[in-house]
């Protein structure tokens, strides 16, 4: 292959490698094949046009045109002539699909599904990276500058993933960049003529012998350090629910919310079950805390509708939609949000009627969701007054036809999976009213009849395909249970929506409940005329506890409603008396309201001690090394003299004085005495040490020297005091013994690289020798 072809190929491979970190942003990875084809088209177009001597400035234009054509084949072939010839409708399709991708990125947090809009962005991005790398490395021959486009995908992924990007994703783009540098270097060397090195004679690839080896060493070490340091260093990650539109802050445990249902699984699987909020109820009763209501299902996801929110909560919230005007008990809540929750949506019990909170917060009348465009709920405290609703089974049965105000809550895609509709009809067969149908659905999901299993490891999502998978495997978590029951309810003519928030949490005493990250939950709300939006609970009891008591119907024999789930308690959690706190209710350092917070001084002292240990470690390493040297010397005269001389050498180097390893001991002694300005007594001790090392090295038989270690220690103290304060601090932090150990380790690494560099030649020589012996 020609040098131009080799550089083009390596640039294309490096471009594909640089795209791999984007795997962390997507649910599926099958888009990589289309991205690799896009890179191949870009690289191939550049190679052919440059072979045809097309002006260099026109090549990127042609490459861009080929890339756009390939994108059209992927998403608009049905409206193009012959599948790829552009038309006006073809261009419009590309723009529309791109806008679909933008909508997905604004709605989801990583990892995102990969509909055609996201595919367009991923494949187009890979092609643009390949175009830039090809232009910079192959056309302009500025290979070091190609590192910028090669790092683009890694940088984007690292900035989007609030939970942090694993260290090993740095390896593919870095390896591609190093390969590109090596290829470009060989291309340059090839212009000097044929190399006479043995490896070049066998391989035909130009080498620069020691220069090439050193280059590979530097590249390998740099890549290893770049990978190892981020992998070993402690990092702060942020986000449970992914990046939202709320403000930042809060450190590594911050939960951010925008459309939280897409990140329920990540939240529930998170290792750290951090505290999210506390609330106190005037009724001594727990309550589900709702964040946001998803009232639109478009076939792929549940999401919020386009909502005008012109009215502030300062004047109170409107009467709940569909609830008849009557007297209901009122419950006051005092809610405290921790630093761990960052959201533009305000967590509230339903249906809240008034709120006292600082800032500009506005409500959506139909859902009573409260949101802000300029603030954040993080670390806020506010009060809310809510109605205590407890509908009866009889009232739910007697509810009339839904009003026209909730017609939008019956909307479904034109085509639902046949399995969904058939199962909905089958489960509710014989039910004669909406409540009986809703209760039958709930009992089917929760009870033994349906055979569903709660599994947080199941595949996330609630699109039509995900619904079929969920209903086939009968395994999922609250997202799928809530979304599927709501869709089935709409199919059966019952207005429905999905609420996302938190279960009541753990009782802490004094009418206070603690809600943690693992308490996040989703549930369906079904509409009944005169009773408004009523919470149902299809998620099995292993996760959600008892179902609301107004949804559990006793089987009286003549009723067509389902029998209660025998595995469930008959009482709804919000109607239970406060439970005795468990021993682990304050796990993770959480303190109940009114208790004194734990003192921070132990942590401060622990940090100070850890810092002191870290700083003193090099000096202790040097001290232990000297002790070990003397112990190994024992009573051997020669070894004790060498130990004394090594102590002197390390001390002289730590003091910043010169030490000539090639000089005789006597010459070294004179140099040290002069540079350290030793007095008469110290010179005598130094002469004693010089004499001992001379006899140990040059005499036929060395005799033990009395007080050698004490004399050495005295000389070392004098030399150390002759150094400046800065030099003494440096010797304490990085003693010469540590520097020698680092140099030895570096030499070992270089020796290993030398062994690897000659491994091919040794193997070839061994093979040739074996062949000669056999012949």
C-alpha positions in Angstrom: 0.0 0.0 0.0 1.3 3.5 -0.8 2.2 5.9 1.9 -0.9 8.0 1.0 -3.2 5.1 1.1 -1.7 3.9 4.5 -2.2 7.4 6.1 -5.8 7.6 4.7 -6.6 4.1 6.1 -5.2 4.8 9.5 -7.0 8.2 9.6 -10.3 6.4 8.9 -9.7 3.7 11.5 -8.7 6.4 14.1 -12.0 8.2 13.3 -14.1 5.1 13.9 -12.2 4.5 17.2 -12.8 8.0 18.3 -16.6 7.6 18.0 -16.7 4.5 20.3 -17.2 6.5 23.5 -20.6 7.6 22.2 -21.7 4.1 23.1 -22.2 5.3 26.6 -24.9 7.8 25.4 -27.1 5.3 23.6 -29.3 2.4 24.7 -28.3 0.3 21.6 -25.1 0.2 19.6 -26.1 -1.1 16.2 -25.7 2.5 14.8 -21.9 2.0 14.7 -22.1 0.0 11.4 -23.8 2.9 9.6 -21.2 5.2 11.2 -18.3 3.1 10.0 -19.8 3.0 6.5 -20.0 6.8 6.6 -16.4 7.1 7.6 -15.4 4.6 4.8 -17.3 6.7 2.2 -15.6 9.9 3.4 -12.1 8.4 3.4 -12.6 6.6 0.1 -13.9 9.7 -1.6 -10.8 11.7 -0.4 -8.4 9.0 -1.5 -9.9 8.6 -5.0 -10.1 12.4 -5.6 -6.6 13.0 -4.5 -5.3 10.2 -6.8 -7.1 12.0 -9.6 -5.3 15.3 -8.6 -8.6 17.1 -7.8 -7.7 20.5 -6.1 -7.4 19.9 -2.4 -9.9 22.5 -1.4 -12.7 20.7 -3.4 -12.1 17.3 -1.7 -13.8 18.2 1.6 -16.8 19.6 -0.3 -17.2 16.3 -2.2 -16.7 14.3 1.0 -19.5 16.3 2.7 -21.8 15.7 -0.3 -21.2 12.0 -0.1 -21.8 12.0 3.6 -25.1 13.8 3.2 -26.1 11.4 0.4 -25.4 8.5 2.8 -27.5 10.1 5.5 -30.3 10.4 3.0 -30.1 6.7 2.2 -30.5 5.9 5.9 -33.5 8.1 6.7 -35.0 9.3 3.4 -34.5 6.7 0.7 -38.2 6.2 0.3 -38.6 9.8 -1.0 -35.5 10.0 -3.1 -35.1 9.0 -6.8 -33.5 5.6 -7.0 -33.2 5.7 -3.2 -30.4 8.3 -3.1 -30.9 11.1 -5.7 -31.9 14.2 -3.7 -35.3 15.8 -4.2 -37.1 18.6 -2.4 -39.0 16.2 -0.2 -35.7 14.3 0.5 -34.1 17.5 1.9 -37.2 18.3 3.9 -37.1 14.8 5.4 -33.5 15.2 6.5 -34.3 18.5 8.3 -37.4 16.9 9.9 -35.5 13.9 11.1 -32.7 16.1 12.5 -35.3 18.1 14.4 -36.7 14.8 15.8 -33.2 14.1 17.1 -33.0 17.4 18.7 -36.3 16.8 20.5 -35.0 13.5 21.8 -31.9 15.1 23.2 -34.0 17.7 24.9 -36.3 15.1 26.4 -34.1 12.2 27.4 -31.0 11.9 29.4 -28.2 9.5 28.7 -28.5 6.7 27.7 -31.0 7.7 25.1 -32.9 5.5 22.7 -31.8 5.5 19.1 -34.6 6.5 16.8 -33.8 7.8 13.3 -33.2 11.3 14.5 -30.5 10.2 16.9 -29.1 7.8 14.2 -28.8 10.8 11.9 -26.9 12.7 14.5 -24.5 9.9 15.4 -23.7 8.8 11.8 -23.4 12.4 10.7 -21.1 13.2 13.6 -18.9 10.3 12.8 -18.7 11.4 9.2 -17.8 14.9 10.1 -15.0 13.7 12.4 -13.7 11.6 9.6 -13.8 14.5 7.2 -11.9 16.8 9.6 -9.3 14.2 10.4 -8.8 13.4 6.8 -8.5 17.1 5.9 -6.0 17.8 8.7 -3.9 14.7 8.6 -4.0 13.6 4.9 -4.5 16.8 3.0 -2.8 19.4 5.2 -0.3 16.9 6.8 -0.8 18.5 10.2 -1.3 15.2 12.1 -0.9 16.6 15.6 -3.9 18.9 15.0 -6.0 15.9 14.2 -6.1 15.2 17.9 -8.8 17.9 18.3 -11.5 16.2 16.1 -10.4 12.8 17.4 -11.1 13.9 21.0 -14.4 15.5 20.2 -16.7 12.5 20.8 -14.9 11.6 24.0 -15.2 15.2 25.2 -18.9 15.3 24.3 -19.6 12.1 26.1 -17.7 13.1 29.2 -19.5 16.4 29.4 -23.0 14.9 28.9 -22.7 11.9 31.3 -23.2 13.4 34.7 -22.3 10.1 36.3 -18.8 10.2 34.7 -17.2 8.4 31.8 -15.3 5.3 32.6 -11.5 5.6 32.1 -11.2 2.9 29.5 -13.2 4.8 26.9 -10.1 7.1 26.6 -8.1 4.2 25.1 -9.8 3.9 21.6 -9.4 7.6 20.5 -6.0 7.8 22.1 -4.8 4.6 20.4 -6.1 5.9 17.1 -4.3 9.2 17.5 -1.0 7.4 18.4 -1.4 5.1 15.4 -1.9 8.2 13.2 1.2 9.8 14.5 3.3 6.7 13.9 1.9 6.3 10.4 2.6 9.9 9.6 6.2 9.5 11.0 6.8 6.5 8.8 5.5 8.4 5.8 8.0 11.2 6.4 10.9 8.8 7.0 10.0 7.0 3.8 11.0 10.1 1.9 14.5 9.9 3.2 15.2 6.6 1.4 15.1 2.9 2.4 16.2 2.1 6.0 19.1 -0.3 6.5 17.7 -1.6 9.8 17.0 -5.4 10.1 13.4 -4.9 10.8 13.0 -2.8 7.7 14.7 -5.4 5.6 12.2 -8.0 6.6 9.1 -5.8 6.7 9.7 -3.2 4.1 8.4 -0.6 6.5 10.8 2.4 7.2 12.3 2.5 10.7 14.4 5.0 12.6 15.8 2.4 14.9 16.3 4.0 18.4 14.3 7.0 17.4 11.3 4.8 16.5 11.7 2.8 19.7 11.8 5.9 21.8 8.7 7.2 20.1 6.8 4.0 20.8 7.9 4.1 24.4 6.8 7.7 24.9 3.5 7.0 23.3 2.8 3.8 25.3 3.8 5.5 28.6 1.8 8.6 27.8 -1.3 6.5 27.0 -0.8 4.3 30.1 -0.5 7.4 32.3 -3.5 9.1 30.7 -5.6 6.0 31.3 -4.3 5.1 34.7 -4.5 8.4 36.4 -8.2 9.1 35.8 -8.9 5.5 36.6 -7.2 5.6 40.0 -7.8 9.2 41.0 -10.9 9.9 43.1 -13.6 11.7 41.2 -16.8 13.4 41.9 -19.7 12.2 39.9 -23.1 13.9 39.7 -26.6 12.9 38.8 -29.1 10.3 39.5 -31.6 11.2 37.0 -29.3 12.8 34.4 -28.8 16.5 33.5 -32.0 18.5 33.8 -32.9 22.1 33.1 -32.5 22.9 36.8 -29.4 24.7 38.1 -26.4 22.8 39.2 -24.6 22.4 42.4 -24.8 19.9 45.1 -21.7 17.9 44.4 -21.3 14.3 43.5 -24.6 13.1 44.9 -26.9 15.6 43.1 -30.1 14.3 41.6 -31.4 16.3 38.6 -34.8 16.0 37.1 -36.4 17.0 33.8 -38.4 14.1 32.5 -37.5 11.7 35.3 -39.2 8.6 34.1 -36.5 8.0 31.6 -34.0 7.7 34.5 -36.0 5.7 37.1 -33.9 2.7 36.6 -30.6 4.5 37.0 -32.0 6.1 40.2 -33.2 2.8 41.6 -29.9 1.0 40.8 -27.7 3.7 42.2 -25.4 2.4 44.9 -25.7 5.5 47.1 -29.2 5.7 48.5 -28.8 9.4 49.3 -31.4 11.5 51.2 -33.6 13.5 48.9 -36.1 15.3 51.2 -37.9 15.2 54.5 -41.5 16.2 55.2 -43.6 16.7 58.2 -47.4 16.1 58.0 -50.0 17.6 60.3 -52.1 14.5 59.9 -49.3 12.1 61.1 -49.8 10.3 57.8 -47.4 9.6 55.0 -48.0 10.6 51.4 -46.7 10.0 47.9 -44.7 13.0 46.8 -45.2 13.8 43.2 -42.6 15.6 41.0 -44.2 15.8 37.5 -47.1 14.3 35.6 -46.6 12.8 32.1 -49.9 13.2 30.2 -49.0 12.5 26.6 -48.1 9.2 25.1 -46.8 9.4 21.5 -46.1 5.7 20.9 -42.5 6.0 22.0 -42.6 7.6 25.4 -44.7 9.2 28.1 -43.9 12.9 28.3 -45.3 16.2 29.5 -47.7 18.2 27.2 -47.0 21.7 26.1 -48.1 23.6 29.1 -48.8 27.3 29.6 -47.9 28.3 33.2 -48.8 32.0 33.4 -50.1 32.0 37.1 -47.9 32.1 40.2 -48.5 29.9 43.2 -48.5 33.0 45.4 -52.3 33.3 44.9 -53.0 29.6 45.5 -53.6 26.7 43.2 -56.9 25.9 41.4 -59.4 23.2 42.5 -58.3 19.7 41.3 -59.6 18.8 37.9 -62.8 16.7 38.0 -63.1 16.8 41.8 -66.6 17.7 43.0 -66.9 20.8 45.2 -67.2 19.6 48.8 -65.5 19.8 52.2 -62.4 17.6 52.4 -59.8 17.3 55.2 -56.8 19.5 54.8 -53.2 18.5 55.6 -50.3 20.8 56.1 -46.8 19.8 55.0 -43.4 21.2 55.9 -41.0 20.0 53.2 -37.2 20.3 53.3 -35.2 19.4 50.2 -31.6 18.4 50.6 -28.6 19.5 48.5 -29.0 16.1 46.7 -32.0 17.0 44.7 -31.7 19.5 41.8 -35.0 20.1 39.9 -37.0 22.7 38.2 -40.2 20.8 39.3 -41.4 21.2 42.9 -42.0 18.0 44.8 -45.5 18.1 46.3 -48.3 15.9 47.6 -51.4 15.8 45.4 -53.7 17.7 45.3 -51.9 20.8 46.8 -54.0 23.9 47.2 -51.5 26.5 48.5 -47.7 26.8 48.8 -45.5 29.2 50.7 -42.1 29.3 48.9 -39.6 31.9 47.9 -39.0 32.5 44.2 -41.0 32.5 41.0 -43.0 29.2 40.9 -45.9 28.6 38.6 -48.5 25.9 38.3 -50.2 23.9 35.5 -53.9 23.9 36.3 -54.8 20.5 34.9 -52.0 18.6 36.6 -51.2 20.9 39.5 -47.5 20.4 38.6 -45.4 23.4 39.9 -42.3 24.5 38.0 -39.9 27.4 37.7 -37.9 28.7 34.8 -35.4 30.7 36.9 -34.7 28.7 40.1 -34.1 25.4 41.6 -35.6 23.3 44.4 -32.2 22.4 45.7 -31.8 22.9 49.5 -35.2 24.7 49.8 -37.7 24.6 52.6 -41.4 25.3 51.9 -44.8 24.6 53.2 -47.8 23.2 51.3 -51.5 22.6 52.1 -53.1 19.7 50.4 -56.5 18.0 50.4 -56.7 14.5 52.0 -58.7 12.5 49.5 -59.9 9.0 50.2 -62.5 7.9 47.6 -64.7 4.9 48.3 -65.2 1.9 46.0 -68.9 2.8 45.8 -68.1 6.3 44.7 -65.7 5.1 42.0 -68.2 2.6 40.7 -70.8 5.3 40.5 -68.7 7.8 38.6 -70.2 9.1 35.4 -68.9 9.4 31.9 -65.7 11.5 31.8 -66.2 15.1 30.7 -64.8 16.6 27.5 -62.2 18.4 29.5 -60.1 15.2 29.7 -60.5 13.9 26.1 -56.8 14.5 25.5 -56.1 12.0 28.2 -57.6 9.3 26.0 -55.3 9.9 23.0 -53.3 6.9 21.8 -51.2 6.3 18.7 -53.1 4.9 15.7 -51.5 1.5 16.0 -51.0 -0.2 19.4 -49.4 -3.6 19.6 -52.2 -6.2 19.2 -50.9 -8.0 22.3 -51.7 -4.8 24.4 -55.3 -4.6 23.2 -56.0 -8.3 23.4 -54.7 -8.6 26.9 -56.6 -5.5 28.0 -59.8 -7.0 26.7 -59.1 -10.4 28.2 -58.2 -9.1 31.7 -61.3 -6.9 31.9 -63.8 -9.3 30.4 -67.0 -9.2 32.3 -66.3 -5.8 34.0 -69.2 -3.5 33.4 -67.9 -0.1 34.7 -64.6 1.8 34.4 -63.6 1.2 38.0 -64.1 -2.5 37.8 -61.9 -2.5 34.6 -59.2 -0.4 36.3 -59.3 -2.6 39.4 -59.1 -5.7 37.3 -56.0 -4.4 35.5 -54.3 -3.5 38.8 -55.0 -6.9 40.3 -53.7 -8.6 37.1 -50.4 -6.8 37.3 -50.0 -7.3 41.1 -51.5 -10.7 41.7 -50.5 -14.2 40.8 -52.8 -14.3 37.8 -50.6 -12.1 35.7 -47.3 -13.7 36.8 -45.4 -10.4 36.7 -42.0 -10.1 38.5 -40.5 -6.8 39.7 -37.0 -6.6 38.2 -34.9 -3.5 38.3 -32.4 -5.0 35.9 -34.9 -5.2 33.1 -34.5 -3.2 29.9 -35.8 0.4 30.4 -38.4 2.0 28.1 -42.1 2.0 27.4 -42.4 2.3 23.6 -44.6 0.0 21.7 -41.8 -2.5 21.3 -40.9 -2.3 25.0 -44.5 -2.8 25.9 -44.6 -6.1 23.9 -41.4 -7.2 25.5 -42.7 -6.4 29.0 -46.0 -8.2 28.4 -44.2 -11.2 26.9 -41.5 -11.6 29.6 -43.7 -10.4 32.5 -40.7 -8.8 34.1 -40.1 -5.1 34.7 -40.0 -2.2 37.2 -42.4 0.6 38.1 -41.9 2.5 34.8 -43.3 -0.4 32.7 -46.0 -1.2 35.2 -47.3 2.4 35.4 -46.9 3.1 31.7 -48.6 -0.1 30.5 -51.6 0.2 32.9 -52.1 3.8 31.8 -52.0 2.8 28.1 -54.4 -0.1 28.6 -56.7 2.2 30.6 -56.9 4.7 27.7 -57.6 1.9 25.3 -60.5 0.9 27.6 -61.8 4.4 27.6 -60.5 5.5 31.0 -58.6 8.8 30.9 -55.1 8.2 32.4 -51.7 9.7 32.9 -48.4 8.7 34.6 -47.1 10.4 37.7 -43.5 10.4 38.7 -42.3 11.1 42.2 -41.5 9.3 45.4 -43.1 6.7 47.7 -43.9 8.0 51.2 -40.4 7.1 52.6 -39.4 6.0 56.1 -41.0 7.2 59.3 -38.5 9.1 61.5 -40.8 10.0 64.5 -42.6 13.2 65.3 -44.8 12.9 62.2 -41.7 13.2 60.0 -40.8 11.0 57.0 -37.4 10.6 55.2 -37.4 10.1 51.4 -34.3 8.7 49.8 -33.2 8.3 46.1 -34.3 4.6 46.0 -37.9 5.7 46.9 -38.4 7.2 43.4 -41.4 5.7 41.8 -44.0 5.9 39.0 -47.7 5.2 39.2 -50.7 5.7 37.0 -53.5 8.2 37.8 -56.9 7.4 36.3 -59.7 9.9 36.0 -63.2 9.4 37.5 -65.8 12.1 37.1 -66.6 13.8 40.4 -63.5 12.2 42.0 -60.8 13.6 39.8 -57.5 11.9 39.3 -57.2 8.8 41.4 -53.9 7.0 42.1 -53.7 3.3 41.3 -50.7 1.0 42.0 -50.0 -1.8 39.5 -46.4 -2.3 40.7 -46.0 -5.5 42.8 -46.0 -5.2 46.5 -42.4 -6.2 46.8 -41.6 -2.7 45.6 -44.7 -0.5 46.2 -46.2 -2.0 49.4 -50.0 -2.3 49.7 -52.3 -0.9 47.0 -54.5 2.1 47.8 -57.4 0.7 49.8 -60.0 2.4 47.5 -58.7 0.1 44.6 -58.9 -3.2 46.5 -62.4 -4.6 46.2 -63.7 -7.5 48.4 -65.1 -10.3 46.3 -68.8 -10.6 47.4 -69.6 -13.3 44.9 -71.9 -11.2 42.7 -69.4 -8.5 42.0 -67.6 -8.5 38.7 -64.7 -6.7 40.3 -61.5 -8.6 41.1 -60.9 -10.2 44.4 -58.3 -8.5 46.6 -54.7 -9.7 46.3 -54.3 -12.1 49.2 -50.6 -11.2 49.4 -51.4 -7.5 50.1 -52.4 -5.8 53.3 -55.9 -4.4 53.2 -54.9 -1.0 54.3 -53.3 1.7 52.2 -49.9 2.9 53.5 -51.1 6.5 53.8 -53.9 5.4 56.2 -51.6 3.4 58.5 -50.5 4.6 61.9 -46.8 5.8 62.0 -44.5 2.8 62.1 -41.7 2.4 64.7 -38.5 3.5 63.0 -36.2 0.7 61.8 -32.6 0.5 63.0 -31.4 1.5 59.6 -33.7 4.5 59.2 -30.7 6.8 59.9 -28.3 4.9 57.8 -25.7 6.9 56.0 -25.3 9.6 58.6 -28.9 11.0 58.4 -30.1 12.5 61.6 -33.7 13.0 62.6 -35.1 16.5 63.0 -34.4 18.0 66.4 -31.2 15.9 66.9 -27.9 17.6 67.1 -25.9 17.0 63.9 -22.7 15.0 64.4 -19.5 16.9 65.1 -17.3 17.4 62.0 -14.1 17.6 64.1 -13.4 13.8 63.9 -13.5 14.1 60.1 -11.3 17.2 60.1 -8.8 15.5 62.4 -8.9 12.3 60.2 -8.2 14.4 57.2 -5.3 16.2 58.9 -3.8 12.9 59.9 -4.2 11.5 56.5 -2.5 14.5 54.9 0.3 14.3 57.5 0.8 10.6 56.7 0.9 11.3 53.0 3.5 14.1 53.3 5.7 12.1 55.6 5.6 8.8 53.6 8.6 9.6 51.4 10.8 10.5 54.4 9.7 7.4 56.3 10.4 5.3 53.2 14.0 6.7 53.1 14.5 6.1 56.9 13.2 2.5 56.7 15.5 1.9 53.7 18.5 3.0 55.7 17.5 0.8 58.7 17.1 -2.1 56.4 20.5 -1.5 54.8 22.3 -1.5 58.2 20.4 -4.6 59.3 21.4 -6.5 56.2 25.0 -5.4 56.7 25.0 -7.0 60.2 28.6 -7.4 61.6 30.3 -7.7 58.2 33.0 -5.0 58.0 32.8 -4.5 54.2 29.0 -4.3 54.2 28.8 -1.9 57.1 31.3 0.4 55.4 29.3 0.3 52.2 26.1 1.1 54.2 27.8 4.1 55.8 29.0 5.3 52.4 25.5 5.0 50.9 24.1 7.0 53.9 26.6 9.7 53.2 25.9 9.7 49.5 22.1 10.1 50.0 22.7 12.9 52.5 25.0 14.8 50.3 22.6 14.6 47.4 19.7 15.6 49.6 21.6 18.7 50.7 22.1 19.7 47.0 25.9 19.1 47.0 27.8 17.4 44.2 28.7 13.7 44.3 30.9 12.2 41.7 30.3 8.4 41.5 33.5 8.0 39.4 35.8 9.7 41.9 37.8 7.9 44.5 36.5 7.9 48.1 39.3 10.3 49.2 38.5 12.8 46.4 34.8 12.6 47.3 35.7 13.3 50.9 37.7 16.4 50.1 34.9 17.7 47.8 32.2 17.1 50.5 34.2 18.7 53.3 34.8 21.8 51.2 31.3 22.2 49.8 29.6 21.6 53.2 32.2 23.7 55.1 32.9 21.1 57.7 34.7 22.0 60.9 37.8 20.2 62.2 35.8 17.7 64.3 33.5 16.8 61.4 36.5 16.4 59.0 38.0 13.9 61.4 34.8 11.9 61.4 34.6 12.1 57.6 38.2 10.9 57.3 37.2 8.1 59.5 34.4 7.1 57.1 36.6 7.5 54.0 39.3 5.3 55.6 36.7 2.6 56.4 35.4 2.5 52.8 38.9 2.5 51.3 39.9 -0.5 53.5 36.6 -2.3 52.7 37.1 -1.9 48.9 40.9 -2.2 48.5 42.4 -4.0 51.5 42.8 -7.8 51.4 40.8 -8.2 54.5 38.5 -5.5 56.0 38.4 -5.1 59.8 35.4 -3.9 61.7 35.4 -0.2 62.4 34.2 1.0 65.8 31.5 3.6 66.1 31.2 3.8 62.3 27.4 4.3 62.3 27.5 6.9 65.0 30.3 8.8 63.2 28.3 8.6 60.0 25.2 9.9 61.7 27.1 12.9 63.1 28.5 13.8 59.7 25.1 13.5 58.1 23.5 15.9 60.6 26.2 18.5 60.0 25.8 18.2 56.2 22.0 18.4 56.4 22.2 21.6 58.6 24.4 23.2 56.0 21.6 23.0 53.4 19.0 25.8 53.0 15.5 25.5 54.5 14.0 25.0 51.1 16.5 22.2 50.2 15.7 20.5 53.5 12.0 20.6 52.9 12.5 19.2 49.4 14.7 16.4 50.8 11.9 15.6 53.3 9.2 15.4 50.6 11.3 13.8 47.8 14.5 12.2 49.3 17.2 11.0 47.0 16.4 7.4 47.8 12.9 7.8 46.4 14.4 9.4 43.2 16.8 6.5 42.9 13.9 4.0 43.2 12.0 5.9 40.5 15.0 5.9 38.2 15.4 2.1 38.8 11.7 1.5 37.9 12.1 3.7 34.8 15.1 1.6 33.7 13.1 -1.6 34.3 10.4 -0.2 32.0 12.9 0.8 29.3 14.5 -2.7 29.5 11.1 -4.2 29.1 10.5 -2.0 26.0 13.9 -3.1 24.6 12.9 -6.7 25.1 9.6 -6.2 23.3 11.3 -4.2 20.5 13.7 -7.1 19.8 11.1 -9.9 20.4 10.2 -10.1 16.7 13.8 -10.3 15.6 14.5 -13.0 18.3 11.5 -15.0 17.2 12.5 -14.7 13.6 16.0 -15.8 14.4 14.8 -18.7 16.4 12.5 -19.8 13.6 15.3 -19.6 11.0 17.7 -21.5 13.3 15.1 -24.2 13.9 14.5 -24.5 10.1 18.2 -24.8 9.4 18.6 -27.6 12.0 15.7 -29.5 10.5 17.0 -29.2 7.0 
